[in-house]
Amino acid sequence: MSIITISRGSYSRGKEVAEAVAQRLGYACVSRDQVIEEASDEFNIPEIKLVRAIHDAPSILDRFTYGKERFVTYFEAAFLARMQRDDVIYHGLAGHFFLKGVSHVLKVRIITDMEERVKLEMERNGGTYQEAFQVLKRDDEERKRWSRHLYDIDTMDPFLYDLVIHIKKIDVEDAVGIICQTVRSERFQTTPESQQTMNDLVLAASVKAALVALRPDIEVISREGHIVLRTKALVSEREKIFQNLKKASEGVPGVKGVDIDIKSMTP
């Protein structure tokens, strides 16, 4: 039992690879859009806001209001709940960011030449070569700024992945074979320890989703059902915030206990 995440740029054939791998292994195949739909339904958030949150680079306003982080929190909670079931392959932005520390995840990056991407963009949406090139360039830059802002990493960094596959001499069928062979390795199989790590991530994300409207900067750590919350507040507000966080977090299914650490802020 394993999880596979496939990261790719636009028109890199990553979706095609993901669907073929899922069919061969009998895995569920989950796209970014499916997770957005589930997050939208669960948290009553318009889909367009979630799309922008996990695609567009943050604006200056977002950096002050935590708007983007709030919507990403809802996406993360829905995403991790889906990944908890195992035997699933996800293709789209952000999957590998949310699964840090889970050893039964195979992280794959699919790349292809810009020339091929431009060709596919032109076939789908028309326009000149230069117009298609600029569309893809902007898309890549948005993704890079997004990951740098939220996680201080570059989504194109090959060291983030277990496999980086260049679709050229290696075609889609070859890529599918490589991924299927690799994920069958014992090192990518679920263990009790890796499943507990996964469960902790799921619960932490669920608690954060329940609290983020109260404290957008809340930090949540989960260890086997016990939650640690960390935030900052003015001394005059600490008791009220403490009680609100305690009540909201204890209402999340699976929470066995809550510790709250509120650092004092000066006005």
C-alpha positions as CSV (number, residue, x, y, z in Angstrom):
1,M,0.0,0.0,0.0
2,S,1.5,3.3,-1.1
3,I,0.8,6.9,-2.2
4,I,2.2,8.4,-5.4
5,T,2.4,12.1,-6.0
6,I,3.1,13.4,-9.5
7,S,4.2,17.0,-9.9
8,R,4.3,18.5,-13.3
9,G,4.1,21.8,-15.2
10,S,1.3,22.5,-17.7
11,Y,1.4,20.2,-20.7
12,S,4.1,17.9,-19.4
13,R,2.0,14.8,-19.8
14,G,1.9,14.2,-16.1
15,K,-1.9,13.7,-16.0
16,E,-1.5,11.0,-18.8
17,V,1.2,9.3,-16.8
18,A,-0.8,9.4,-13.6
19,E,-3.9,7.9,-15.1
20,A,-2.0,5.1,-16.8
21,V,-0.1,4.2,-13.5
22,A,-3.4,4.2,-11.6
23,Q,-5.0,1.9,-14.2
24,R,-2.0,-0.5,-14.1
25,L,-1.8,-0.6,-10.3
26,G,-5.5,-0.5,-9.5
27,Y,-5.0,2.8,-7.6
28,A,-7.5,5.6,-7.2
29,C,-6.4,8.6,-9.4
30,V,-7.0,12.0,-7.8
31,S,-6.5,15.3,-9.5
32,R,-6.1,18.8,-8.0
33,D,-9.6,19.7,-9.3
34,Q,-11.2,16.8,-7.4
35,V,-9.6,17.9,-4.1
36,I,-10.7,21.5,-4.7
37,E,-14.3,20.3,-5.3
38,E,-14.2,18.3,-2.0
39,A,-12.7,21.1,-0.1
40,S,-15.3,23.5,-1.5
41,D,-18.1,21.3,-0.4
42,E,-16.7,20.5,3.0
43,F,-15.7,24.1,4.0
44,N,-18.3,26.0,2.0
45,I,-15.7,27.9,0.1
46,P,-16.2,29.0,-3.6
47,E,-14.0,26.8,-5.8
48,I,-12.5,29.8,-7.6
49,K,-11.0,31.0,-4.3
50,L,-9.4,27.6,-3.7
51,V,-8.1,27.5,-7.3
52,R,-6.4,30.9,-6.9
53,A,-5.0,30.0,-3.5
54,I,-3.1,27.0,-4.8
55,H,-2.1,28.4,-8.1
56,D,-1.6,32.1,-8.2
57,A,1.4,33.7,-6.4
58,P,0.4,35.7,-3.3
59,S,-0.3,39.4,-3.6
60,I,0.9,42.0,-1.1
61,L,-2.6,42.0,0.4
62,D,-2.6,38.2,1.0
63,R,0.7,38.6,2.9
64,F,-1.1,40.8,5.4
65,T,-4.5,39.1,5.6
66,Y,-3.5,35.5,5.4
67,G,-6.2,35.0,2.8
68,K,-4.2,32.6,0.7
69,E,-2.9,30.6,3.6
70,R,-6.5,30.2,4.9
71,F,-7.7,28.7,1.7
72,V,-4.6,26.5,1.3
73,T,-5.4,25.2,4.8
74,Y,-8.8,24.0,3.6
75,F,-7.3,22.4,0.5
76,E,-4.6,20.6,2.6
77,A,-7.2,19.2,5.0
78,A,-9.3,17.8,2.1
79,F,-6.2,16.5,0.3
80,L,-4.7,14.7,3.4
81,A,-8.1,13.1,4.2
82,R,-8.1,11.7,0.6
83,M,-4.5,10.5,0.8
84,Q,-5.0,8.7,4.2
85,R,-6.8,5.8,2.4
86,D,-3.5,4.7,0.6
87,D,-3.3,3.0,-2.9
88,V,-3.8,6.4,-4.5
89,I,-2.0,8.5,-7.0
90,Y,-2.3,12.3,-7.0
91,H,-1.4,14.6,-9.9
92,G,-1.2,18.3,-9.6
93,L,0.4,21.1,-7.6
94,A,1.3,20.8,-4.0
95,G,0.9,17.1,-3.2
96,H,4.5,16.5,-2.1
97,F,4.5,19.6,0.1
98,F,1.7,18.3,2.3
99,L,3.2,14.7,2.8
100,K,6.5,15.5,4.4
101,G,7.8,12.7,6.6
102,V,5.5,10.0,5.3
103,S,7.8,7.3,4.1
104,H,5.3,5.4,2.0
105,V,4.9,8.2,-0.5
106,L,6.7,8.1,-3.9
107,K,7.3,11.6,-5.0
108,V,7.6,12.0,-8.8
109,R,8.3,15.0,-11.0
110,I,7.5,14.8,-14.7
111,I,9.2,17.2,-17.0
112,T,9.3,17.7,-20.8
113,D,10.9,20.2,-23.2
114,M,9.4,23.7,-23.4
115,E,9.1,23.2,-27.2
116,E,6.8,20.3,-26.7
117,R,4.8,22.2,-24.1
118,V,4.4,25.2,-26.4
119,K,3.2,22.9,-29.2
120,L,0.5,21.4,-27.0
121,E,-0.6,24.8,-25.7
122,M,-0.9,26.1,-29.3
123,E,-2.9,23.0,-30.3
124,R,-5.3,23.4,-27.4
125,N,-5.7,27.2,-27.2
126,G,-4.4,28.5,-30.5
127,G,-2.3,31.7,-30.7
128,T,1.2,32.3,-31.8
129,Y,4.3,30.5,-30.6
130,Q,5.4,33.6,-28.6
131,E,1.9,33.9,-26.9
132,A,1.9,30.2,-25.9
133,F,5.5,30.5,-24.6
134,Q,4.6,33.5,-22.5
135,V,1.5,31.7,-21.0
136,L,3.6,28.7,-19.9
137,K,6.4,30.9,-18.6
138,R,4.0,32.9,-16.4
139,D,2.4,29.7,-15.2
140,D,5.8,28.3,-14.2
141,E,6.7,31.5,-12.4
142,E,3.4,31.6,-10.5
143,R,4.0,28.0,-9.3
144,K,7.6,28.9,-8.2
145,R,6.6,32.0,-6.3
146,W,3.7,30.1,-4.6
147,S,6.0,27.4,-3.3
148,R,8.6,29.9,-2.2
149,H,6.1,32.0,-0.3
150,L,4.3,29.2,1.5
151,Y,7.2,26.7,2.0
152,D,10.4,28.5,1.1
153,I,11.2,25.9,-1.5
154,D,11.3,25.7,-5.3
155,T,8.8,23.2,-6.7
156,M,11.3,22.6,-9.6
157,D,14.1,21.5,-7.3
158,P,14.9,17.9,-8.2
159,F,16.0,17.1,-4.6
160,L,12.3,17.3,-3.5
161,Y,11.5,14.1,-5.5
162,D,12.4,10.4,-5.5
163,L,12.1,10.3,-9.3
164,V,12.5,13.0,-12.0
165,I,11.4,11.7,-15.4
166,H,12.0,13.6,-18.6
167,I,9.4,12.7,-21.2
168,K,11.4,12.6,-24.5
169,K,13.5,9.5,-25.1
170,I,11.6,8.0,-22.1
171,D,8.0,8.0,-23.4
172,V,4.8,7.8,-21.3
173,E,4.7,4.0,-21.4
174,D,8.3,3.9,-20.2
175,A,7.6,6.4,-17.4
176,V,4.6,4.3,-16.3
177,G,6.8,1.2,-16.1
178,I,9.5,3.0,-14.1
179,I,7.0,4.4,-11.6
180,C,5.2,1.1,-11.1
181,Q,8.4,-0.8,-10.6
182,T,9.7,1.7,-8.1
183,V,6.6,2.0,-6.0
184,R,6.6,-1.8,-5.5
185,S,9.8,-1.5,-3.6
186,E,9.6,-2.4,0.1
187,R,10.8,1.1,1.1
188,F,7.6,2.7,-0.3
189,Q,5.2,0.3,1.6
190,T,3.1,1.4,4.5
191,T,4.4,0.6,7.9
192,P,2.6,1.2,11.3
193,E,5.0,4.1,11.9
194,S,4.4,5.7,8.5
195,Q,0.7,5.3,8.9
196,Q,0.8,7.0,12.3
197,T,2.7,9.9,10.7
198,M,0.0,10.1,8.1
199,N,-2.7,10.0,10.7
200,D,-1.0,12.8,12.7
201,L,-0.8,15.0,9.5
202,V,-4.5,14.4,8.8
203,L,-5.6,15.3,12.3
204,A,-3.3,18.4,12.5
205,A,-4.7,19.6,9.2
206,S,-8.3,19.0,10.4
207,V,-7.7,21.0,13.6
208,K,-6.0,23.8,11.7
209,A,-8.9,24.0,9.3
210,A,-11.3,24.4,12.3
211,L,-9.1,27.1,13.8
212,V,-7.7,29.1,10.9
213,A,-10.6,31.5,10.8
214,L,-10.0,32.3,14.5
215,R,-6.2,32.5,14.3
216,P,-4.8,32.5,10.7
217,D,-1.2,32.1,12.0
218,I,-2.0,29.1,14.2
219,E,0.6,26.3,14.3
220,V,-0.8,22.8,14.9
221,I,1.2,19.7,15.8
222,S,-0.4,16.3,16.3
223,R,1.0,13.2,18.1
224,E,-1.3,10.2,18.3
225,G,-4.4,12.3,19.0
226,H,-2.7,14.9,21.3
227,I,-2.6,18.4,19.8
228,V,-0.2,21.2,20.5
229,L,-1.4,24.7,19.4
230,R,1.0,27.7,19.1
231,T,0.1,31.3,18.4
232,K,0.7,34.8,19.6
233,A,-1.7,37.3,21.2
234,L,-1.9,40.5,23.2
235,V,-1.8,39.8,27.0
236,S,-5.3,41.3,27.3
237,E,-6.7,38.8,24.8
238,R,-4.9,35.7,25.8
239,E,-7.5,34.1,28.1
240,K,-10.3,34.6,25.5
241,I,-8.3,33.3,22.7
242,F,-7.2,30.3,24.9
243,Q,-10.8,29.3,25.6
244,N,-11.9,29.8,22.0
245,L,-9.1,27.6,20.7
246,K,-9.6,24.9,23.3
247,K,-13.3,24.7,22.6
248,A,-12.9,24.6,18.8
249,S,-10.1,22.1,18.8
250,E,-11.7,19.7,21.3
251,G,-14.7,19.5,19.0
252,V,-12.6,17.9,16.1
253,P,-13.1,14.1,15.9
254,G,-10.0,12.2,17.0
255,V,-8.6,14.9,19.4
256,K,-7.7,13.3,22.7
257,G,-6.1,16.2,24.4
258,V,-5.0,19.8,23.7
259,D,-2.0,21.9,24.9
260,I,-2.0,25.6,24.0
261,D,1.0,27.8,24.0
262,I,0.2,31.5,23.5
263,K,3.2,33.9,23.3
264,S,2.6,37.4,24.5
265,M,2.7,40.3,22.0
266,T,3.2,43.9,22.6
267,P,0.6,46.4,21.3
